[in-house]
Amino acid sequence: MKTQGRVARSTEIVAGSPKSFEDAVMIGFKRASRTLRGITGLRVADQRYKVEEGKIVEYRVTLEVIFVLEN
């Protein structure tokens, strides 16, 4: 009897939102979900602010998206 394991891969994406870091994560996740199948997890690798004229104008996140490779 053969045992099958799972193999996963991760890819990094950057997403931004004018509202919040949480919104940026959701935007990135929704966009990744349109292209990647089998997403099993996310890791916020970095958070940054975009500043213009002394004001925060965008919240940016770098996400590590983990997904299972298909057979």
mmCIF file of the N, C-alpha and C atoms, coordinates in Angstrom:
data_MODEL
# 
_entry.id   MODEL 
# 
loop_
_atom_site.group_PDB 
_atom_site.id 
_atom_site.type_symbol 
_atom_site.label_atom_id 
_atom_site.label_alt_id 
_atom_site.label_comp_id 
_atom_site.label_asym_id 
_atom_site.label_entity_id 
_atom_site.label_seq_id 
_atom_site.pdbx_PDB_ins_code 
_atom_site.Cartn_x 
_atom_site.Cartn_y 
_atom_site.Cartn_z 
_atom_site.occupancy 
_atom_site.B_iso_or_equiv 
_atom_site.pdbx_formal_charge 
_atom_site.auth_seq_id 
_atom_site.auth_comp_id 
_atom_site.auth_asym_id 
_atom_site.auth_atom_id 
_atom_site.pdbx_PDB_model_num 
ATOM 1   N N  . MET A 1 1  ? 0.831  -1.167 0.000   1.00 0.00 ? 1  MET A N  1 
ATOM 2   C CA . MET A 1 1  ? 0.000  0.000  0.000   1.00 0.00 ? 1  MET A CA 1 
ATOM 3   C C  . MET A 1 1  ? 0.887  1.246  0.000   1.00 0.00 ? 1  MET A C  1 
ATOM 4   N N  . LYS A 1 2  ? 0.666  2.148  -0.985  1.00 0.00 ? 2  LYS A N  1 
ATOM 5   C CA . LYS A 1 2  ? 1.436  3.375  -1.116  1.00 0.00 ? 2  LYS A CA 1 
ATOM 6   C C  . LYS A 1 2  ? 0.804  4.501  -0.313  1.00 0.00 ? 2  LYS A C  1 
ATOM 7   N N  . THR A 1 3  ? 1.621  5.264  0.375   1.00 0.00 ? 3  THR A N  1 
ATOM 8   C CA . THR A 1 3  ? 1.126  6.420  1.107   1.00 0.00 ? 3  THR A CA 1 
ATOM 9   C C  . THR A 1 3  ? 1.391  7.667  0.285   1.00 0.00 ? 3  THR A C  1 
ATOM 10  N N  . GLN A 1 4  ? 0.358  8.488  0.141   1.00 0.00 ? 4  GLN A N  1 
ATOM 11  C CA . GLN A 1 4  ? 0.543  9.730  -0.596  1.00 0.00 ? 4  GLN A CA 1 
ATOM 12  C C  . GLN A 1 4  ? 0.717  10.877 0.374   1.00 0.00 ? 4  GLN A C  1 
ATOM 13  N N  . GLY A 1 5  ? 1.694  11.691 0.110   1.00 0.00 ? 5  GLY A N  1 
ATOM 14  C CA . GLY A 1 5  ? 1.907  12.892 0.904   1.00 0.00 ? 5  GLY A CA 1 
ATOM 15  C C  . GLY A 1 5  ? 1.446  14.106 0.108   1.00 0.00 ? 5  GLY A C  1 
ATOM 16  N N  . ARG A 1 6  ? 1.549  15.246 0.724   1.00 0.00 ? 6  ARG A N  1 
ATOM 17  C CA . ARG A 1 6  ? 1.196  16.484 0.043   1.00 0.00 ? 6  ARG A CA 1 
ATOM 18  C C  . ARG A 1 6  ? 2.443  17.323 -0.106  1.00 0.00 ? 6  ARG A C  1 
ATOM 19  N N  . VAL A 1 7  ? 2.492  18.061 -1.186  1.00 0.00 ? 7  VAL A N  1 
ATOM 20  C CA . VAL A 1 7  ? 3.596  18.974 -1.420  1.00 0.00 ? 7  VAL A CA 1 
ATOM 21  C C  . VAL A 1 7  ? 3.003  20.364 -1.602  1.00 0.00 ? 7  VAL A C  1 
ATOM 22  N N  . ALA A 1 8  ? 3.552  21.315 -0.888  1.00 0.00 ? 8  ALA A N  1 
ATOM 23  C CA . ALA A 1 8  ? 3.049  22.681 -0.969  1.00 0.00 ? 8  ALA A CA 1 
ATOM 24  C C  . ALA A 1 8  ? 4.135  23.594 -1.525  1.00 0.00 ? 8  ALA A C  1 
ATOM 25  N N  . ARG A 1 9  ? 3.681  24.729 -1.985  1.00 0.00 ? 9  ARG A N  1 
ATOM 26  C CA . ARG A 1 9  ? 4.574  25.742 -2.514  1.00 0.00 ? 9  ARG A CA 1 
ATOM 27  C C  . ARG A 1 9  ? 4.124  27.079 -1.945  1.00 0.00 ? 9  ARG A C  1 
ATOM 28  N N  . SER A 1 10 ? 5.008  28.036 -1.915  1.00 0.00 ? 10 SER A N  1 
ATOM 29  C CA . SER A 1 10 ? 4.597  29.373 -1.492  1.00 0.00 ? 10 SER A CA 1 
ATOM 30  C C  . SER A 1 10 ? 5.052  30.385 -2.536  1.00 0.00 ? 10 SER A C  1 
ATOM 31  N N  . THR A 1 11 ? 4.303  31.448 -2.620  1.00 0.00 ? 11 THR A N  1 
ATOM 32  C CA . THR A 1 11 ? 4.647  32.550 -3.506  1.00 0.00 ? 11 THR A CA 1 
ATOM 33  C C  . THR A 1 11 ? 4.400  33.844 -2.758  1.00 0.00 ? 11 THR A C  1 
ATOM 34  N N  . GLU A 1 12 ? 5.101  34.865 -3.133  1.00 0.00 ? 12 GLU A N  1 
ATOM 35  C CA . GLU A 1 12 ? 4.995  36.135 -2.429  1.00 0.00 ? 12 GLU A CA 1 
ATOM 36  C C  . GLU A 1 12 ? 4.251  37.144 -3.294  1.00 0.00 ? 12 GLU A C  1 
ATOM 37  N N  . ILE A 1 13 ? 3.310  37.856 -2.685  1.00 0.00 ? 13 ILE A N  1 
ATOM 38  C CA . ILE A 1 13 ? 2.588  38.910 -3.396  1.00 0.00 ? 13 ILE A CA 1 
ATOM 39  C C  . ILE A 1 13 ? 2.557  40.159 -2.515  1.00 0.00 ? 13 ILE A C  1 
ATOM 40  N N  . VAL A 1 14 ? 2.369  41.300 -3.152  1.00 0.00 ? 14 VAL A N  1 
ATOM 41  C CA . VAL A 1 14 ? 2.242  42.570 -2.446  1.00 0.00 ? 14 VAL A CA 1 
ATOM 42  C C  . VAL A 1 14 ? 0.876  43.140 -2.790  1.00 0.00 ? 14 VAL A C  1 
ATOM 43  N N  . ALA A 1 15 ? 0.153  43.592 -1.758  1.00 0.00 ? 15 ALA A N  1 
ATOM 44  C CA . ALA A 1 15 ? -1.176 44.177 -1.970  1.00 0.00 ? 15 ALA A CA 1 
ATOM 45  C C  . ALA A 1 15 ? -1.282 45.460 -1.161  1.00 0.00 ? 15 ALA A C  1 
ATOM 46  N N  . GLY A 1 16 ? -2.139 46.364 -1.624  1.00 0.00 ? 16 GLY A N  1 
ATOM 47  C CA . GLY A 1 16 ? -2.295 47.627 -0.928  1.00 0.00 ? 16 GLY A CA 1 
ATOM 48  C C  . GLY A 1 16 ? -3.755 48.027 -0.803  1.00 0.00 ? 16 GLY A C  1 
ATOM 49  N N  . SER A 1 17 ? -4.013 48.868 0.202   1.00 0.00 ? 17 SER A N  1 
ATOM 50  C CA . SER A 1 17 ? -5.356 49.383 0.451   1.00 0.00 ? 17 SER A CA 1 
ATOM 51  C C  . SER A 1 17 ? -5.252 50.784 1.057   1.00 0.00 ? 17 SER A C  1 
ATOM 52  N N  . PRO A 1 18 ? -6.157 51.671 0.683   1.00 0.00 ? 18 PRO A N  1 
ATOM 53  C CA . PRO A 1 18 ? -6.166 52.988 1.327   1.00 0.00 ? 18 PRO A CA 1 
ATOM 54  C C  . PRO A 1 18 ? -6.817 52.955 2.719   1.00 0.00 ? 18 PRO A C  1 
ATOM 55  N N  . LYS A 1 19 ? -7.436 51.806 3.090   1.00 0.00 ? 19 LYS A N  1 
ATOM 56  C CA . LYS A 1 19 ? -8.198 51.710 4.338   1.00 0.00 ? 19 LYS A CA 1 
ATOM 57  C C  . LYS A 1 19 ? -7.385 51.195 5.522   1.00 0.00 ? 19 LYS A C  1 
ATOM 58  N N  . SER A 1 20 ? -6.777 49.992 5.389   1.00 0.00 ? 20 SER A N  1 
ATOM 59  C CA . SER A 1 20 ? -6.109 49.360 6.532   1.00 0.00 ? 20 SER A CA 1 
ATOM 60  C C  . SER A 1 20 ? -5.242 48.194 6.075   1.00 0.00 ? 20 SER A C  1 
ATOM 61  N N  . PHE A 1 21 ? -4.397 47.714 6.999   1.00 0.00 ? 21 PHE A N  1 
ATOM 62  C CA . PHE A 1 21 ? -3.604 46.520 6.704   1.00 0.00 ? 21 PHE A CA 1 
ATOM 63  C C  . PHE A 1 21 ? -4.515 45.311 6.507   1.00 0.00 ? 21 PHE A C  1 
ATOM 64  N N  . GLU A 1 22 ? -5.532 45.186 7.343   1.00 0.00 ? 22 GLU A N  1 
ATOM 65  C CA . GLU A 1 22 ? -6.461 44.057 7.224   1.00 0.00 ? 22 GLU A CA 1 
ATOM 66  C C  . GLU A 1 22 ? -7.138 44.051 5.851   1.00 0.00 ? 22 GLU A C  1 
ATOM 67  N N  . ASP A 1 23 ? -7.526 45.213 5.376   1.00 0.00 ? 23 ASP A N  1 
ATOM 68  C CA . ASP A 1 23 ? -8.150 45.300 4.048   1.00 0.00 ? 23 ASP A CA 1 
ATOM 69  C C  . ASP A 1 23 ? -7.148 44.925 2.961   1.00 0.00 ? 23 ASP A C  1 
ATOM 70  N N  . ALA A 1 24 ? -5.902 45.336 3.126   1.00 0.00 ? 24 ALA A N  1 
ATOM 71  C CA . ALA A 1 24 ? -4.862 44.974 2.157   1.00 0.00 ? 24 ALA A CA 1 
ATOM 72  C C  . ALA A 1 24 ? -4.666 43.462 2.101   1.00 0.00 ? 24 ALA A C  1 
ATOM 73  N N  . VAL A 1 25 ? -4.705 42.807 3.269   1.00 0.00 ? 25 VAL A N  1 
ATOM 74  C CA . VAL A 1 25 ? -4.587 41.346 3.311   1.00 0.00 ? 25 VAL A CA 1 
ATOM 75  C C  . VAL A 1 25 ? -5.750 40.710 2.550   1.00 0.00 ? 25 VAL A C  1 
ATOM 76  N N  . MET A 1 26 ? -6.958 41.189 2.787   1.00 0.00 ? 26 MET A N  1 
ATOM 77  C CA . MET A 1 26 ? -8.138 40.630 2.114   1.00 0.00 ? 26 MET A CA 1 
ATOM 78  C C  . MET A 1 26 ? -8.071 40.845 0.604   1.00 0.00 ? 26 MET A C  1 
ATOM 79  N N  . ILE A 1 27 ? -7.633 42.018 0.177   1.00 0.00 ? 27 ILE A N  1 
ATOM 80  C CA . ILE A 1 27 ? -7.479 42.294 -1.256  1.00 0.00 ? 27 ILE A CA 1 
ATOM 81  C C  . ILE A 1 27 ? -6.472 41.331 -1.868  1.00 0.00 ? 27 ILE A C  1 
ATOM 82  N N  . GLY A 1 28 ? -5.335 41.137 -1.196  1.00 0.00 ? 28 GLY A N  1 
ATOM 83  C CA . GLY A 1 28 ? -4.310 40.214 -1.697  1.00 0.00 ? 28 GLY A CA 1 
ATOM 84  C C  . GLY A 1 28 ? -4.808 38.783 -1.742  1.00 0.00 ? 28 GLY A C  1 
ATOM 85  N N  . PHE A 1 29 ? -5.513 38.357 -0.687  1.00 0.00 ? 29 PHE A N  1 
ATOM 86  C CA . PHE A 1 29 ? -6.038 36.997 -0.637  1.00 0.00 ? 29 PHE A CA 1 
ATOM 87  C C  . PHE A 1 29 ? -7.073 36.762 -1.735  1.00 0.00 ? 29 PHE A C  1 
ATOM 88  N N  . LYS A 1 30 ? -7.992 37.689 -1.906  1.00 0.00 ? 30 LYS A N  1 
ATOM 89  C CA . LYS A 1 30 ? -9.023 37.533 -2.949  1.00 0.00 ? 30 LYS A CA 1 
ATOM 90  C C  . LYS A 1 30 ? -8.398 37.458 -4.336  1.00 0.00 ? 30 LYS A C  1 
ATOM 91  N N  . ARG A 1 31 ? -7.378 38.294 -4.577  1.00 0.00 ? 31 ARG A N  1 
ATOM 92  C CA . ARG A 1 31 ? -6.729 38.267 -5.892  1.00 0.00 ? 31 ARG A CA 1 
ATOM 93  C C  . ARG A 1 31 ? -5.962 36.966 -6.092  1.00 0.00 ? 31 ARG A C  1 
ATOM 94  N N  . ALA A 1 32 ? -5.247 36.505 -5.079  1.00 0.00 ? 32 ALA A N  1 
ATOM 95  C CA . ALA A 1 32 ? -4.496 35.248 -5.184  1.00 0.00 ? 32 ALA A CA 1 
ATOM 96  C C  . ALA A 1 32 ? -5.452 34.081 -5.415  1.00 0.00 ? 32 ALA A C  1 
ATOM 97  N N  . SER A 1 33 ? -6.623 34.117 -4.784  1.00 0.00 ? 33 SER A N  1 
ATOM 98  C CA . SER A 1 33 ? -7.613 33.035 -4.917  1.00 0.00 ? 33 SER A CA 1 
ATOM 99  C C  . SER A 1 33 ? -8.145 32.903 -6.338  1.00 0.00 ? 33 SER A C  1 
ATOM 100 N N  . ARG A 1 34 ? -8.087 33.967 -7.112  1.00 0.00 ? 34 ARG A N  1 
ATOM 101 C CA . ARG A 1 34 ? -8.562 33.891 -8.504  1.00 0.00 ? 34 ARG A CA 1 
ATOM 102 C C  . ARG A 1 34 ? -7.600 33.084 -9.380  1.00 0.00 ? 34 ARG A C  1 
ATOM 103 N N  . THR A 1 35 ? -6.336 33.025 -8.992  1.00 0.00 ? 35 THR A N  1 
ATOM 104 C CA . THR A 1 35 ? -5.328 32.362 -9.821  1.00 0.00 ? 35 THR A CA 1 
ATOM 105 C C  . THR A 1 35 ? -4.800 31.062 -9.213  1.00 0.00 ? 35 THR A C  1 
ATOM 106 N N  . LEU A 1 36 ? -4.652 31.035 -7.905  1.00 0.00 ? 36 LEU A N  1 
ATOM 107 C CA . LEU A 1 36 ? -4.065 29.875 -7.231  1.00 0.00 ? 36 LEU A CA 1 
ATOM 108 C C  . LEU A 1 36 ? -5.145 28.998 -6.623  1.00 0.00 ? 36 LEU A C  1 
ATOM 109 N N  . ARG A 1 37 ? -5.039 27.702 -6.861  1.00 0.00 ? 37 ARG A N  1 
ATOM 110 C CA . ARG A 1 37 ? -5.958 26.738 -6.246  1.00 0.00 ? 37 ARG A CA 1 
ATOM 111 C C  . ARG A 1 37 ? -5.266 26.071 -5.061  1.00 0.00 ? 37 ARG A C  1 
ATOM 112 N N  . GLY A 1 38 ? -6.049 25.644 -4.100  1.00 0.00 ? 38 GLY A N  1 
ATOM 113 C CA . GLY A 1 38 ? -5.505 24.892 -2.975  1.00 0.00 ? 38 GLY A CA 1 
ATOM 114 C C  . GLY A 1 38 ? -4.758 25.731 -1.959  1.00 0.00 ? 38 GLY A C  1 
ATOM 115 N N  . ILE A 1 39 ? -5.152 26.999 -1.786  1.00 0.00 ? 39 ILE A N  1 
ATOM 116 C CA . ILE A 1 39 ? -4.492 27.837 -0.784  1.00 0.00 ? 39 ILE A CA 1 
ATOM 117 C C  . ILE A 1 39 ? -4.794 27.276 0.607   1.00 0.00 ? 39 ILE A C  1 
ATOM 118 N N  . THR A 1 40 ? -3.737 27.064 1.389   1.00 0.00 ? 40 THR A N  1 
ATOM 119 C CA . THR A 1 40 ? -3.899 26.513 2.734   1.00 0.00 ? 40 THR A CA 1 
ATOM 120 C C  . THR A 1 40 ? -3.487 27.488 3.823   1.00 0.00 ? 40 THR A C  1 
ATOM 121 N N  . GLY A 1 41 ? -2.829 28.574 3.454   1.00 0.00 ? 41 GLY A N  1 
ATOM 122 C CA . GLY A 1 41 ? -2.417 29.525 4.475   1.00 0.00 ? 41 GLY A CA 1 
ATOM 123 C C  . GLY A 1 41 ? -1.808 30.784 3.894   1.00 0.00 ? 41 GLY A C  1 
ATOM 124 N N  . LEU A 1 42 ? -1.741 31.794 4.745   1.00 0.00 ? 42 LEU A N  1 
ATOM 125 C CA . LEU A 1 42 ? -1.108 33.076 4.415   1.00 0.00 ? 42 LEU A CA 1 
ATOM 126 C C  . LEU A 1 42 ? -0.205 33.467 5.572   1.00 0.00 ? 42 LEU A C  1 
ATOM 127 N N  . ARG A 1 43 ? 0.852  34.170 5.241   1.00 0.00 ? 43 ARG A N  1 
ATOM 128 C CA . ARG A 1 43 ? 1.708  34.749 6.274   1.00 0.00 ? 43 ARG A CA 1 
ATOM 129 C C  . ARG A 1 43 ? 1.999  36.175 5.870   1.00 0.00 ? 43 ARG A C  1 
ATOM 130 N N  . VAL A 1 44 ? 1.741  37.103 6.767   1.00 0.00 ? 44 VAL A N  1 
ATOM 131 C CA . VAL A 1 44 ? 2.084  38.498 6.497   1.00 0.00 ? 44 VAL A CA 1 
ATOM 132 C C  . VAL A 1 44 ? 3.576  38.644 6.781   1.00 0.00 ? 44 VAL A C  1 
ATOM 133 N N  . ALA A 1 45 ? 4.337  38.809 5.724   1.00 0.00 ? 45 ALA A N  1 
ATOM 134 C CA . ALA A 1 45 ? 5.792  38.878 5.848   1.00 0.00 ? 45 ALA A CA 1 
ATOM 135 C C  . ALA A 1 45 ? 6.269  40.298 6.149   1.00 0.00 ? 45 ALA A C  1 
ATOM 136 N N  . ASP A 1 46 ? 5.471  41.304 5.728   1.00 0.00 ? 46 ASP A N  1 
ATOM 137 C CA . ASP A 1 46 ? 5.897  42.679 5.910   1.00 0.00 ? 46 ASP A CA 1 
ATOM 138 C C  . ASP A 1 46 ? 4.692  43.605 5.842   1.00 0.00 ? 46 ASP A C  1 
ATOM 139 N N  . GLN A 1 47 ? 4.766  44.710 6.551   1.00 0.00 ? 47 GLN A N  1 
ATOM 140 C CA . GLN A 1 47 ? 3.749  45.747 6.488   1.00 0.00 ? 47 GLN A CA 1 
ATOM 141 C C  . GLN A 1 47 ? 4.462  47.079 6.291   1.00 0.00 ? 47 GLN A C  1 
ATOM 142 N N  . ARG A 1 48 ? 3.948  47.877 5.355   1.00 0.00 ? 48 ARG A N  1 
ATOM 143 C CA . ARG A 1 48 ? 4.555  49.186 5.078   1.00 0.00 ? 48 ARG A CA 1 
ATOM 144 C C  . ARG A 1 48 ? 3.461  50.204 4.821   1.00 0.00 ? 48 ARG A C  1 
ATOM 145 N N  . TYR A 1 49 ? 3.825  51.447 4.977   1.00 0.00 ? 49 TYR A N  1 
ATOM 146 C CA . TYR A 1 49 ? 2.917  52.545 4.677   1.00 0.00 ? 49 TYR A CA 1 
ATOM 147 C C  . TYR A 1 49 ? 3.443  53.302 3.469   1.00 0.00 ? 49 TYR A C  1 
ATOM 148 N N  . LYS A 1 50 ? 2.538  53.752 2.614   1.00 0.00 ? 50 LYS A N  1 
ATOM 149 C CA . LYS A 1 50 ? 2.913  54.677 1.561   1.00 0.00 ? 50 LYS A CA 1 
ATOM 150 C C  . LYS A 1 50 ? 2.515  56.059 2.067   1.00 0.00 ? 50 LYS A C  1 
ATOM 151 N N  . VAL A 1 51 ? 3.461  56.996 2.041   1.00 0.00 ? 51 VAL A N  1 
ATOM 152 C CA . VAL A 1 51 ? 3.232  58.326 2.571   1.00 0.00 ? 51 VAL A CA 1 
ATOM 153 C C  . VAL A 1 51 ? 3.387  59.352 1.452   1.00 0.00 ? 51 VAL A C  1 
ATOM 154 N N  . GLU A 1 52 ? 2.445  60.282 1.395   1.00 0.00 ? 52 GLU A N  1 
ATOM 155 C CA . GLU A 1 52 ? 2.524  61.400 0.454   1.00 0.00 ? 52 GLU A CA 1 
ATOM 156 C C  . GLU A 1 52 ? 2.149  62.680 1.201   1.00 0.00 ? 52 GLU A C  1 
ATOM 157 N N  . GLU A 1 53 ? 2.970  63.692 1.057   1.00 0.00 ? 53 GLU A N  1 
ATOM 158 C CA . GLU A 1 53 ? 2.722  64.996 1.672   1.00 0.00 ? 53 GLU A CA 1 
ATOM 159 C C  . GLU A 1 53 ? 2.427  64.890 3.167   1.00 0.00 ? 53 GLU A C  1 
ATOM 160 N N  . GLY A 1 54 ? 3.186  64.027 3.839   1.00 0.00 ? 54 GLY A N  1 
ATOM 161 C CA . GLY A 1 54 ? 3.069  63.899 5.281   1.00 0.00 ? 54 GLY A CA 1 
ATOM 162 C C  . GLY A 1 54 ? 1.864  63.130 5.775   1.00 0.00 ? 54 GLY A C  1 
ATOM 163 N N  . LYS A 1 55 ? 1.160  62.443 4.868   1.00 0.00 ? 55 LYS A N  1 
ATOM 164 C CA . LYS A 1 55 ? -0.018 61.666 5.255   1.00 0.00 ? 55 LYS A CA 1 
ATOM 165 C C  . LYS A 1 55 ? 0.090  60.235 4.746   1.00 0.00 ? 55 LYS A C  1 
ATOM 166 N N  . ILE A 1 56 ? -0.430 59.285 5.543   1.00 0.00 ? 56 ILE A N  1 
ATOM 167 C CA . ILE A 1 56 ? -0.489 57.892 5.094   1.00 0.00 ? 56 ILE A CA 1 
ATOM 168 C C  . ILE A 1 56 ? -1.592 57.781 4.058   1.00 0.00 ? 56 ILE A C  1 
ATOM 169 N N  . VAL A 1 57 ? -1.225 57.325 2.859   1.00 0.00 ? 57 VAL A N  1 
ATOM 170 C CA . VAL A 1 57 ? -2.209 57.211 1.783   1.00 0.00 ? 57 VAL A CA 1 
ATOM 171 C C  . VAL A 1 57 ? -2.502 55.764 1.401   1.00 0.00 ? 57 VAL A C  1 
ATOM 172 N N  . GLU A 1 58 ? -1.634 54.836 1.839   1.00 0.00 ? 58 GLU A N  1 
ATOM 173 C CA . GLU A 1 58 ? -1.866 53.430 1.507   1.00 0.00 ? 58 GLU A CA 1 
ATOM 174 C C  . GLU A 1 58 ? -1.171 52.526 2.516   1.00 0.00 ? 58 GLU A C  1 
ATOM 175 N N  . TYR A 1 59 ? -1.851 51.433 2.839   1.00 0.00 ? 59 TYR A N  1 
ATOM 176 C CA . TYR A 1 59 ? -1.309 50.371 3.691   1.00 0.00 ? 59 TYR A CA 1 
ATOM 177 C C  . TYR A 1 59 ? -0.910 49.227 2.771   1.00 0.00 ? 59 TYR A C  1 
ATOM 178 N N  . ARG A 1 60 ? 0.339  48.797 2.857   1.00 0.00 ? 60 ARG A N  1 
ATOM 179 C CA . ARG A 1 60 ? 0.828  47.737 1.979   1.00 0.00 ? 60 ARG A CA 1 
ATOM 180 C C  . ARG A 1 60 ? 1.282  46.539 2.788   1.00 0.00 ? 60 ARG A C  1 
ATOM 181 N N  . VAL A 1 61 ? 0.964  45.359 2.276   1.00 0.00 ? 61 VAL A N  1 
ATOM 182 C CA . VAL A 1 61 ? 1.408  44.122 2.914   1.00 0.00 ? 61 VAL A CA 1 
ATOM 183 C C  . VAL A 1 61 ? 2.106  43.238 1.888   1.00 0.00 ? 61 VAL A C  1 
ATOM 184 N N  . THR A 1 62 ? 3.110  42.543 2.348   1.00 0.00 ? 62 THR A N  1 
ATOM 185 C CA . THR A 1 62 ? 3.736  41.492 1.564   1.00 0.00 ? 62 THR A CA 1 
ATOM 186 C C  . THR A 1 62 ? 3.237  40.184 2.162   1.00 0.00 ? 62 THR A C  1 
ATOM 187 N N  . LEU A 1 63 ? 2.588  39.369 1.336   1.00 0.00 ? 63 LEU A N  1 
ATOM 188 C CA . LEU A 1 63 ? 2.000  38.111 1.792   1.00 0.00 ? 63 LEU A CA 1 
ATOM 189 C C  . LEU A 1 63 ? 2.749  36.930 1.206   1.00 0.00 ? 63 LEU A C  1 
ATOM 190 N N  . GLU A 1 64 ? 2.987  35.932 2.038   1.00 0.00 ? 64 GLU A N  1 
ATOM 191 C CA . GLU A 1 64 ? 3.459  34.638 1.571   1.00 0.00 ? 64 GLU A CA 1 
ATOM 192 C C  . GLU A 1 64 ? 2.206  33.766 1.478   1.00 0.00 ? 64 GLU A C  1 
ATOM 193 N N  . VAL A 1 65 ? 1.863  33.366 0.269   1.00 0.00 ? 65 VAL A N  1 
ATOM 194 C CA . VAL A 1 65 ? 0.666  32.556 0.031   1.00 0.00 ? 65 VAL A CA 1 
ATOM 195 C C  . VAL A 1 65 ? 1.112  31.108 -0.127  1.00 0.00 ? 65 VAL A C  1 
ATOM 196 N N  . ILE A 1 66 ? 0.577  30.221 0.720   1.00 0.00 ? 66 ILE A N  1 
ATOM 197 C CA . ILE A 1 66 ? 0.955  28.806 0.698   1.00 0.00 ? 66 ILE A CA 1 
ATOM 198 C C  . ILE A 1 66 ? -0.176 28.007 0.073   1.00 0.00 ? 66 ILE A C  1 
ATOM 199 N N  . PHE A 1 67 ? 0.176  27.162 -0.906  1.00 0.00 ? 67 PHE A N  1 
ATOM 200 C CA . PHE A 1 67 ? -0.846 26.368 -1.574  1.00 0.00 ? 67 PHE A CA 1 
ATOM 201 C C  . PHE A 1 67 ? -0.309 24.987 -1.901  1.00 0.00 ? 67 PHE A C  1 
ATOM 202 N N  . VAL A 1 68 ? -1.216 24.009 -1.944  1.00 0.00 ? 68 VAL A N  1 
ATOM 203 C CA . VAL A 1 68 ? -0.863 22.616 -2.216  1.00 0.00 ? 68 VAL A CA 1 
ATOM 204 C C  . VAL A 1 68 ? -0.786 22.404 -3.723  1.00 0.00 ? 68 VAL A C  1 
ATOM 205 N N  . LEU A 1 69 ? 0.278  21.749 -4.164  1.00 0.00 ? 69 LEU A N  1 
ATOM 206 C CA . LEU A 1 69 ? 0.416  21.440 -5.582  1.00 0.00 ? 69 LEU A CA 1 
ATOM 207 C C  . LEU A 1 69 ? -0.503 20.291 -5.964  1.00 0.00 ? 69 LEU A C  1 
ATOM 208 N N  . GLU A 1 70 ? -1.109 20.407 -7.124  1.00 0.00 ? 70 GLU A N  1 
ATOM 209 C CA . GLU A 1 70 ? -2.002 19.357 -7.603  1.00 0.00 ? 70 GLU A CA 1 
ATOM 210 C C  . GLU A 1 70 ? -1.185 18.197 -8.149  1.00 0.00 ? 70 GLU A C  1 
ATOM 211 N N  . ASN A 1 71 ? -1.780 17.007 -8.099  1.00 0.00 ? 71 ASN A N  1 
ATOM 212 C CA . ASN A 1 71 ? -1.095 15.812 -8.649  1.00 0.00 ? 71 ASN A CA 1 
ATOM 213 C C  . ASN A 1 71 ? -1.014 15.867 -10.146 1.00 0.00 ? 71 ASN A C  1 
# 
